[in-house]
Structure formats: C-alpha cells, structure tokens
Amino acid sequence: YTTQNVDAVVGDEDINAPELTVTAGKTPLVEGVGYSVSYTSDNENVVKVQEDGTLDAVGKGTAKITATITPADGTKYNNTTLSFTINVSARPLKAVFS
C-alpha cells in the first residue's frame, strides 16, 4: 500500500478517491459483489462524506479519509482499512478590468 494524496479546491464535488484494488489471495474482487467500501473523514469541515459515499470539498485544509473494506464473505476474511489524504485549497478569486 502506497500513501496517496489527492488535491482539491473548495466547492469540488464527487472527488475521485485513489483507485482501489481488493484481492482475496490472488483473486481480484469486484466491488458490490465481493466486498463493499465505506468512507469516513477525520475533518468534515474540510471534506464531507455524503450518504452515497461521494466526497465533497467544503472548506480549506486537510482531511484524512479512511476507507473500510467489508468482505462479502465475513467468515473467510476480516474487514480492512486504508487511508488517504485530501488537501483542499481555497478557490482563487477572479478579477478583470472593465
């Protein structure tokens, strides 16, 4: 697992999380069939996790997002978690001379 960082700007909606590959042994699993994923933010003043799992940048700062992977077959595999960071910057001002 490599640490991932994502950059966003205040107001960005449906931020793309880093690509997630889940395997059981050497067998790749398909989300929704072999496992489910839920996300949490350690700073919802910066990144808010919507009910449908989308990530929205709502304020300037940094938020650690934790993905919890829950296997469909909980008798063979345990839940696992991994995290990435979203760095949110302020939206730049636009100015023009008239």
DSSP file with accessible surface (Angstrom, degrees, kcal/mol):
  #  RESIDUE AA STRUCTURE BP1 BP2  ACC     N-H-->O    O-->H-N    N-H-->O    O-->H-N    TCO  KAPPA ALPHA  PHI   PSI    X-CA   Y-CA   Z-CA
    1    1 A Y              0   0  170      0, 0.0     2,-0.4     0, 0.0    81,-0.0   0.000 360.0 360.0 360.0 128.1    0.0    0.0    0.0
    2    2 A T        -     0   0  102      1,-0.0     2,-0.1     0, 0.0     0, 0.0  -0.890 360.0-107.4-106.7 136.2    1.4    3.4   -1.0
    3    3 A T        -     0   0  106     -2,-0.4     2,-0.4    81,-0.1    81,-0.1  -0.389  39.2-155.1 -61.5 134.5    0.3    6.6    0.7
    4    4 A Q        -     0   0   81     79,-0.5    81,-2.2    -2,-0.1     2,-0.4  -0.910  12.4-168.2-116.9 142.0   -2.0    8.6   -1.6
    5    5 A N  E     -a   85   0A  98     -2,-0.4     2,-0.4    79,-0.2    81,-0.2  -0.988   3.8-164.8-126.6 139.4   -2.7   12.3   -1.6
    6    6 A V  E     -a   86   0A  26     79,-2.7    81,-3.0    -2,-0.4     2,-0.4  -0.976   9.2-146.8-123.5 135.9   -5.5   14.0   -3.6
    7    7 A D  E     +a   87   0A 128     -2,-0.4     2,-0.3    79,-0.2    81,-0.2  -0.850  25.7 163.1-103.4 141.2   -5.7   17.7   -4.3
    8    8 A A  E     -a   88   0A   7     79,-2.4    81,-2.3    -2,-0.4     2,-0.4  -0.910  30.2-126.5-146.4 170.3   -9.0   19.5   -4.5
    9    9 A V  E >   -a   89   0A  37     -2,-0.3     3,-2.7    79,-0.2    48,-0.2  -0.949  43.9 -87.8-122.6 143.4  -10.4   23.0   -4.4
   10   10 A V  T 3  S+     0   0   41     79,-2.6    48,-0.2    -2,-0.4     3,-0.1  -0.223 117.8  31.3 -49.4 130.6  -13.2   24.2   -2.1
   11   11 A G  T 3  S+     0   0   42     46,-2.3    -1,-0.3     1,-0.4     2,-0.1   0.200  82.6 137.0 101.2 -14.7  -16.5   23.5   -3.8
   12   12 A D    <   -     0   0   58     -3,-2.7    45,-2.6    44,-0.1    -1,-0.4  -0.440  37.3-160.6 -63.8 136.3  -15.3   20.4   -5.7
   13   13 A E        +     0   0  153     43,-0.2    43,-0.2     1,-0.2    -1,-0.0  -0.882  62.0  18.0-119.0 153.8  -17.9   17.7   -5.5
   14   14 A D  S    S-     0   0  100     -2,-0.3    -1,-0.2     1,-0.2    42,-0.2   0.936  79.3-160.5  54.3  53.4  -17.6   13.9   -6.1
   15   15 A I        -     0   0   19     40,-3.1     2,-0.5    -3,-0.2    40,-0.4  -0.406  19.8-115.1 -64.7 135.1  -13.9   13.9   -5.6
   16   16 A N        -     0   0  134     -2,-0.1    -1,-0.1    38,-0.1     3,-0.1  -0.632  25.3-144.5 -76.5 121.6  -12.3   10.8   -7.0
   17   17 A A        -     0   0   30     -2,-0.5     3,-0.1     1,-0.1    69,-0.0  -0.440  38.6 -82.6 -74.2 155.8  -10.7    8.6   -4.4
   18   18 A P        -     0   0   31      0, 0.0    -1,-0.1     0, 0.0   -12,-0.0  -0.279  62.1 -85.0 -56.3 149.5   -7.5    6.8   -5.4
   19   19 A E        -     0   0  181     -3,-0.1     2,-0.5     1,-0.1    -3,-0.0  -0.328  46.8-148.5 -60.1 137.4   -8.2    3.6   -7.4
   20   20 A L        -     0   0   41     -3,-0.1     2,-0.5     2,-0.0    -1,-0.1  -0.938  14.0-172.4-116.2 125.6   -8.8    0.7   -5.0
   21   21 A T        -     0   0  105     -2,-0.5     2,-0.4     9,-0.0     9,-0.1  -0.986   6.9-171.4-117.3 124.1   -7.9   -2.9   -5.9
   22   22 A V        -     0   0   24     -2,-0.5     7,-3.2     7,-0.5     2,-0.3  -0.960   5.1-178.3-118.0 131.5   -9.1   -5.6   -3.5
   23   23 A T  E     -E   28   0B  78     -2,-0.4     2,-0.6     5,-0.3     3,-0.1  -0.938  26.1-147.5-128.0 151.1   -7.9   -9.2   -3.7
   24   24 A A  E >  S-E   27   0B  12      3,-2.9     3,-2.1    -2,-0.3     2,-0.5  -0.959  84.8 -44.2-111.5 103.1   -8.7  -12.4   -1.8
   25   25 A G  T 3  S-     0   0   64     -2,-0.6    -2,-0.1     1,-0.3     0, 0.0  -0.600 126.2 -27.3  69.0-119.5   -5.4  -14.2   -2.1
   26   26 A K  T 3  S+     0   0  203     -2,-0.5    -1,-0.3    -3,-0.1     0, 0.0   0.397 117.7 103.6-104.0   1.8   -4.5  -13.7   -5.7
   27   27 A T  E <   -E   24   0B  90     -3,-2.1    -3,-2.9     1,-0.0     2,-0.1  -0.749  69.0-134.5 -91.7 117.6   -8.2  -13.3   -6.9
   28   28 A P  E     -E   23   0B  93      0, 0.0     2,-0.3     0, 0.0    -5,-0.3  -0.456  21.5-143.5 -66.6 141.0   -9.3   -9.8   -7.6
   29   29 A L        -     0   0   50     -7,-3.2     2,-0.5    -2,-0.1    -7,-0.5  -0.793   5.8-128.5-106.2 153.7  -12.7   -9.0   -6.1
   30   30 A V    >>> -     0   0   99     -2,-0.3     4,-3.1    -9,-0.1     3,-1.9  -0.868  28.5-113.7-102.9 129.3  -15.5   -6.8   -7.6
   31   31 A E  B 345S+b   35   0A 110     -2,-0.5     5,-0.2     1,-0.2    -1,-0.0  -0.337 103.2  23.5 -60.6 138.4  -17.0   -4.0   -5.5
   32   32 A G  T 345S+     0   0   69      3,-3.5    -1,-0.2     1,-0.1     4,-0.1   0.147 129.2  47.3  91.8 -20.8  -20.6   -4.7   -4.7
   33   33 A V  T <45S+     0   0  115     -3,-1.9    -2,-0.2     2,-0.2    -1,-0.1   0.719 124.8  20.6-112.1 -56.4  -20.2   -8.5   -5.2
   34   34 A G  T  <5S-     0   0   16     -4,-3.1    38,-2.8     1,-0.2    39,-0.5   0.684 133.2  -7.7 -90.4 -20.3  -17.0   -9.5   -3.3
   35   35 A Y  E   < -bC  31  71A  16     -5,-0.9    -3,-3.5    36,-0.3     2,-0.3  -0.984  56.7-133.9-163.8 166.3  -16.8   -6.5   -0.9
   36   36 A S  E     - C   0  70A  62     34,-2.3    34,-2.8    -2,-0.3     2,-0.4  -0.911  17.0-147.8-126.4 157.5  -18.3   -3.1    0.0
   37   37 A V  E     - C   0  69A  23     -2,-0.3     2,-0.3    32,-0.2    32,-0.2  -0.985  11.7-176.4-127.6 136.6  -16.5    0.1    0.8
   38   38 A S  E     - C   0  68A  63     30,-1.9    30,-3.0    -2,-0.4     2,-0.4  -0.968  13.5-147.9-128.4 148.8  -17.5    2.9    3.2
   39   39 A Y  E     - C   0  67A  50     -2,-0.3     2,-0.3    28,-0.2    28,-0.2  -0.898  11.4-174.2-117.7 146.4  -15.6    6.2    3.7
   40   40 A T  E     - C   0  66A  78     26,-1.9    26,-2.5    -2,-0.4     2,-0.4  -0.969  14.2-143.5-133.3 152.2  -15.2    8.4    6.7
   41   41 A S  E     - C   0  65A  18     -2,-0.3     3,-0.3    24,-0.2    24,-0.2  -0.942   7.9-152.2-114.3 137.9  -13.5   11.8    7.1
   42   42 A D  S    S+     0   0  110     22,-2.1     2,-0.2    -2,-0.4    23,-0.1   0.538  96.2  35.9 -83.7  -4.2  -11.5   12.9   10.1
   43   43 A N    >>  +     0   0   55      4,-0.3     4,-2.3    21,-0.2     3,-1.9  -0.666  60.3 176.7-148.6  87.2  -12.4   16.6    9.3
   44   44 A E  T 34 S+     0   0   83     -3,-0.3    -1,-0.1     1,-0.3    19,-0.1   0.530  79.4  71.8 -73.5  -3.5  -15.8   17.1    7.9
   45   45 A N  T 34 S+     0   0  137      2,-0.1    -1,-0.3     1,-0.1     3,-0.1   0.603 113.4  27.6 -78.6 -12.6  -15.2   20.9    7.9
   46   46 A V  T <4 S+     0   0    5     -3,-1.9    12,-2.7     1,-0.3    13,-1.4   0.752 136.2  16.9-110.6 -54.2  -12.8   20.2    5.0
   47   47 A V  E  <  -F   57   0C   0     -4,-2.3     2,-0.4    10,-0.2    -1,-0.3  -0.987  68.4-160.3-127.9 123.5  -14.1   17.0    3.3
   48   48 A K  E     -F   56   0C  84      8,-2.7     8,-2.5    -2,-0.4     2,-0.6  -0.866  11.4-142.2-104.2 133.8  -17.7   15.8    3.8
   49   49 A V  E     -F   55   0C  23     -2,-0.4     6,-0.2     6,-0.2    -8,-0.1  -0.856  21.7-144.0 -93.6 118.6  -18.7   12.2    3.1
   50   50 A Q    >   -     0   0   65      4,-3.0     3,-2.4    -2,-0.6     0, 0.0  -0.358  26.9-102.7 -77.7 164.0  -22.2   12.1    1.6
   51   51 A E  T 3  S+     0   0  210      1,-0.3    -1,-0.1     2,-0.1    -2,-0.0   0.826 123.6  54.5 -56.8 -32.5  -24.6    9.3    2.3
   52   52 A D  T 3  S-     0   0  123      2,-0.1    -1,-0.3     1,-0.0    -2,-0.0   0.403 123.4-105.1 -84.6   4.3  -24.0    7.8   -1.1
   53   53 A G  S <  S+     0   0   26     -3,-2.4    -2,-0.1     1,-0.3     2,-0.1   0.394  73.7 140.2  92.5  -4.4  -20.2    7.7   -0.3
   54   54 A T        -     0   0   34     -5,-0.1    -4,-3.0     1,-0.1     2,-0.5  -0.387  47.5-131.4 -72.8 155.2  -19.2   10.7   -2.5
   55   55 A L  E     -F   49   0C   3    -40,-0.4   -40,-3.1    -6,-0.2     2,-0.4  -0.924  21.7-170.8-112.3 127.4  -16.6   13.1   -1.2
   56   56 A D  E     -F   48   0C  22     -8,-2.5    -8,-2.7    -2,-0.5     2,-0.7  -0.965  22.0-133.1-122.5 133.2  -17.1   16.8   -1.3
   57   57 A A  E     +F   47   0C   3    -45,-2.6   -46,-2.3    -2,-0.4   -10,-0.2  -0.740  35.3 162.0 -82.7 115.3  -14.6   19.6   -0.5
   58   58 A V        +     0   0   73    -12,-2.7     2,-0.3    -2,-0.7   -11,-0.2   0.523  57.8  14.1-114.2 -10.9  -16.4   22.0    1.8
   59   59 A G  S    S-     0   0   14    -13,-1.4    -1,-0.2     2,-0.1     2,-0.2  -0.992  82.2 -87.2-160.9 161.4  -13.5   24.0    3.4
   60   60 A K  S    S+     0   0  158     -2,-0.3     2,-0.3    -3,-0.1    29,-0.2  -0.498  81.6  56.1 -74.1 138.6   -9.8   24.8    3.1
   61   61 A G  E    S- D   0  88A  27     27,-2.5    27,-3.3    -2,-0.2     2,-0.4  -0.955  83.8 -55.9 142.9-157.4   -7.5   22.4    4.9
   62   62 A T  E     - D   0  87A  76     -2,-0.3     2,-0.4    25,-0.2    25,-0.2  -0.969  37.9-174.2-128.4 138.7   -6.5   18.7    5.1
   63   63 A A  E     - D   0  86A   1     23,-2.2    23,-2.8    -2,-0.4     2,-0.6  -0.998  19.3-139.8-133.5 137.0   -8.7   15.7    5.8
   64   64 A K  E     - D   0  85A 101     -2,-0.4   -22,-2.1    21,-0.2     2,-0.5  -0.857  20.6-156.6 -92.8 124.3   -7.7   12.1    6.2
   65   65 A I  E     -CD  41  84A   0     19,-3.2    19,-2.2    -2,-0.6     2,-0.5  -0.895   3.0-158.7-104.7 127.6  -10.2    9.8    4.5
   66   66 A T  E     -CD  40  83A  32    -26,-2.5   -26,-1.9    -2,-0.5     2,-0.5  -0.932   1.4-156.8-109.4 126.6  -10.4    6.2    5.8
   67   67 A A  E     -CD  39  82A   2     15,-3.3    15,-1.8    -2,-0.5     2,-0.6  -0.899   4.9-158.5-100.3 125.5  -11.9    3.5    3.5
   68   68 A T  E     -CD  38  81A  36    -30,-3.0   -30,-1.9    -2,-0.5     2,-0.6  -0.939   5.7-157.0-105.5 120.3  -13.3    0.5    5.3
   69   69 A I  E     -CD  37  80A   7     11,-3.2    11,-1.9    -2,-0.6   -32,-0.2  -0.880   6.7-168.0-100.5 121.5  -13.5   -2.6    3.1
   70   70 A T  E     -C   36   0A  49    -34,-2.8   -34,-2.3    -2,-0.6     9,-0.1  -0.945  16.9-135.6-112.1 116.2  -16.0   -5.2    4.2
   71   71 A P  E     -C   35   0A  18      0, 0.0   -36,-0.3     0, 0.0     3,-0.2  -0.391  10.1-132.5 -71.3 148.7  -15.8   -8.6    2.5
   72   72 A A  S    S+     0   0   74    -38,-2.8     2,-1.0     1,-0.2   -37,-0.1   0.865 104.8  53.8 -65.6 -35.1  -19.0  -10.3    1.3
   73   73 A D    >>  +     0   0   62    -39,-0.5     4,-1.6     1,-0.2     3,-1.3  -0.748  66.3 173.6-103.2  87.0  -17.8  -13.5    3.0
   74   74 A G  T 34 S+     0   0   56     -2,-1.0    -1,-0.2     1,-0.2     5,-0.1   0.542  71.9  68.8 -71.8  -5.9  -17.0  -12.4    6.5
   75   75 A T  T 34 S+     0   0  129      1,-0.1    -1,-0.2    -3,-0.1     3,-0.1   0.727 110.6  30.7 -83.7 -20.8  -16.3  -16.0    7.6
   76   76 A K  T <4 S+     0   0  147     -3,-1.3     2,-0.3     1,-0.2    -2,-0.2   0.716 122.8  37.5-104.1 -29.6  -13.1  -16.1    5.5
   77   77 A Y     <  -     0   0  102     -4,-1.6     2,-0.2    -6,-0.0    -1,-0.2  -0.947  68.1-134.4-132.1 148.1  -11.8  -12.6    5.5
   78   78 A N        -     0   0  149     -2,-0.3    -5,-0.1     1,-0.1    -3,-0.1  -0.596  35.9 -95.1 -92.2 158.8  -11.7   -9.7    8.0
   79   79 A N        -     0   0   96     -2,-0.2     2,-0.3    -9,-0.1    -9,-0.2  -0.329  44.7-165.3 -61.2 153.1  -12.6   -6.1    7.4
   80   80 A T  E     - D   0  69A  80    -11,-1.9   -11,-3.2    -3,-0.1     2,-0.3  -0.966   6.2-153.7-140.0 157.4   -9.6   -3.9    6.5
   81   81 A T  E     + D   0  68A  82     -2,-0.3     2,-0.3   -13,-0.2   -13,-0.2  -0.940  11.6 176.0-130.0 154.6   -9.0   -0.2    6.3
   82   82 A L  E     - D   0  67A  47    -15,-1.8   -15,-3.3    -2,-0.3     2,-0.3  -0.963  15.2-147.2-149.7 159.5   -6.7    2.1    4.4
   83   83 A S  E     - D   0  66A  26     -2,-0.3   -79,-0.5   -17,-0.2     2,-0.3  -0.899  12.8-177.4-131.2 156.6   -6.4    5.9    4.3
   84   84 A F  E     - D   0  65A   8    -19,-2.2   -19,-3.2    -2,-0.3     2,-0.4  -0.941  25.0-120.4-144.2 164.9   -5.5    8.7    2.0
   85   85 A T  E     -aD   5  64A  36    -81,-2.2   -79,-2.7    -2,-0.3     2,-0.5  -0.897  11.9-157.3-113.0 138.3   -5.3   12.5    2.4
   86   86 A I  E     -aD   6  63A   0    -23,-2.8   -23,-2.2    -2,-0.4     2,-0.6  -0.974   7.2-159.1-112.5 123.1   -7.2   15.2    0.6
   87   87 A N  E     -aD   7  62A  53    -81,-3.0   -79,-2.4    -2,-0.5     2,-0.5  -0.917  11.2-163.8-100.7 116.0   -5.6   18.6    0.6
   88   88 A V  E     -aD   8  61A   8    -27,-3.3   -27,-2.5    -2,-0.6     2,-0.3  -0.893   3.7-167.4-108.1 124.4   -8.2   21.3   -0.1
   89   89 A S  E     -a    9   0A  63    -81,-2.3   -79,-2.6    -2,-0.5     2,-0.1  -0.706  31.1 -94.3-104.1 161.3   -7.1   24.8   -1.2
   90   90 A A        -     0   0   55     -2,-0.3    -1,-0.1   -81,-0.2   -31,-0.0  -0.374  44.4-103.3 -71.6 149.8   -9.3   27.9   -1.4
   91   91 A R        -     0   0  140      1,-0.1    -1,-0.1    -2,-0.1     2,-0.0  -0.562  42.8-114.4 -71.1 133.6  -10.9   28.7   -4.7
   92   92 A P        -     0   0   99      0, 0.0     2,-0.2     0, 0.0    -1,-0.1  -0.385  27.1-112.1 -71.1 150.3   -8.9   31.6   -6.4
   93   93 A L        -     0   0  175     -2,-0.0     2,-0.5     1,-0.0     0, 0.0  -0.476  23.8-140.1 -74.1 150.2  -10.6   34.9   -6.9
   94   94 A K        +     0   0  207     -2,-0.2     2,-0.4     2,-0.0    -1,-0.0  -0.964  25.6 174.2-112.5 130.9  -11.3   36.0  -10.5
   95   95 A A        +     0   0   98     -2,-0.5     2,-0.3     2,-0.0    -2,-0.0  -0.998   6.3 175.6-137.8 138.9  -10.7   39.7  -11.3
   96   96 A V        -     0   0  139     -2,-0.4     2,-0.4     0, 0.0    -2,-0.0  -0.988  28.8-123.4-138.4 148.7  -10.9   41.5  -14.6
   97   97 A F              0   0  215     -2,-0.3    -2,-0.0     1,-0.0     0, 0.0  -0.742 360.0 360.0 -86.4 139.5  -10.6   45.2  -15.5
   98   98 A S              0   0  168     -2,-0.4    -1,-0.0     0, 0.0     0, 0.0  -0.695 360.0 360.0-111.1 360.0  -13.5   46.6  -17.4
